[in-house]
Amino acid sequence: MDPELVTSLEVEAMVRRYLAKVARRYVPLVVALAVLLLVVTLVPSVSPKSQLANQTFAPNAAANNAGPGQQAAANGATQTSGAALGGASAALGGASSAVGSSGSSGSVSGAITTPPAAGTAGVTRSGVQCGAGVLQVTWSVYAPPCIPVFNGNNGGSTSFGVSKDTITAVFRRTSSVEEKAAYAAVGKAAPGTDDQWLADLRMYANFFNKTYELYGRQLAIKDFTGQGDNLQEDQGQDLEGAAADAATAHDKGAFVDLTQSPTLASTQPYDEDLAQQHVVVVGGLGLPRSWFAQRAPWEYSATPDGTKGAQGAVNALCARSVGLPAIYAGDSLYQHQTRTFGLVTPDNDVYKALGDQIQQGLQQQCGGVISKRISYAINIATMPQQSVNIVGQLHAAGFTTVLCVCDPVVEIPISDTASGQAYNPEWLAVPWLDPQGREVNQSEWSHAVSGEGTWPGKATSEAWRVWRLAAAAAGTPNAVPQEQYYAVGYFYLSYVFNQLQRAGPNLNPNTFQQAAFTMPQTATGDVGTWGGGGQAFTPNLDAQVGYWDPNSVSNFDGTKGAWISCESGKWFTYASNNFGPRQQFHCFGH
């Protein structure tokens, strides 16, 4: 199809299809800033493959028989001393066996040299003087503890996709003409092209290859154009295409797949097929922790899992919302009433299960009651009509507070319908970055609280500062990112390289998993705090709370309308109730 010949109706249809897809999988653009209240309960639709409850991908005995360091992490420890990390790294590096991604042993070349312990005196590949408590690089709070330059035998091919010199990563390009036309139609809110994303990703990867310790290896990113239609895969269709593309990734010698990106080439079926092909995947977005555990040691994500987010929502609501007046409501009558809750979720099993977790968690933890649950179909064409029904039920019941576990599209007609019905409750909503927030009814959204704080200022953000270093190192100091969501790629690769370094020279899926599970707790940076622990398939430990201000200028793009942090930008931990005394969140100037 020639995009220049697309009619206005066809463009509208394509935009709707695109937005329906974004509704399910726009989480990576949040860069983990937007999960605390409800956001990570928005997960991709369940594909038929996700129903394979009896199929597991358990790690081998080497991963199950964890050493003391991993057992401590499994018991909830997130702080690990430099000496302990060094010992774990040495143990991983000195192991002589390796598990290939095809399930067979890699071709290990001789005895693997035990690397220096983390924190050992010496100079790192980044030029840092290593010592106790020092990180591998000076420019990231998310970097692993430092290791002096490694000299010795890395074991060669310790796993499928790993050689003496290279760790092979793959990226699946999309080939949908409709998607590209839709990107053009939605303008500034759309992601860039695969070429733009890959250019930025490789800029960071090349810099990381020079500064992280990969024990004589370099991460090389191979891209390919897939056969599958990712739009259809999201709807449980064209599963053969997803399987074929996963096989292609394996055939290209992939140790790890890096397809998760704003270009939306990764899907739940594709990720599941990659696990079946025994390729490590850093992708699954907002899916329940059980999904990752079923496919261990193959699946990870740099954004929070849904189970973690739902628990954070329960903790936040119990401490700062349940039993207190609905002071953020637009209706003055509601402001003086004790909160009553209605919950809106998409109509599929995964959304409903996480909704159950919130509802049951509130009841058990603090006696909170969700009086009514309403589900809707992710069908763009019927969303206006569905919104009339949804708002009608909420308004008739007089709920002061709406928990809208909603996609970015349905928030728009729901808010418009609520305004038309003069229904002005509090909205505890999923944020979808500042540009989308401007499309929602501003009168209604002026009473919305979410799990997204203020977007970091560009000049002070870690992703931008490291971009400048990477561009200078590449000999192109004036280069700028090509993709507006380049920060997603930065934190994504930061997580990958952290685990690659901590896995040691004997790199294989099990040592990668052990590195993730024993990751020491970091300082708090632009995307909060990272750390390991039992089943830490995602590193995120906390998030912010924010409110919508239609008059604030956004750090994201310099346009009026932005999410603003409550509580002076405080970060709240998902897994423990650190929300302070029982009182209202300090938002909207309260």
PyMOL commands that set and color helices and strands:
alter all, ss='L'
color gray80, all
select helices_A, chain A and resi 3-5+8-25+27-30+39-41+48-51+61-64+68-74+82-94+177-189+194-211+230-234+239-251+268-276+289-294+306-320+332-335+349-366+380-397+411-420+433-437+442-445+462-473+486-503+509-517+567-569
alter helices_A, ss='H'
color red, helices_A
select strands_A, chain A and resi 122-123+129-130+166-173+218-225+256-257+280-282+299-300+341-346+370-376+401-404+426-429+448-450+542-543+546-553+560-565+572-573
alter strands_A, ss='S'
color yellow, strands_A
deselect
rebuild
show_as cartoon
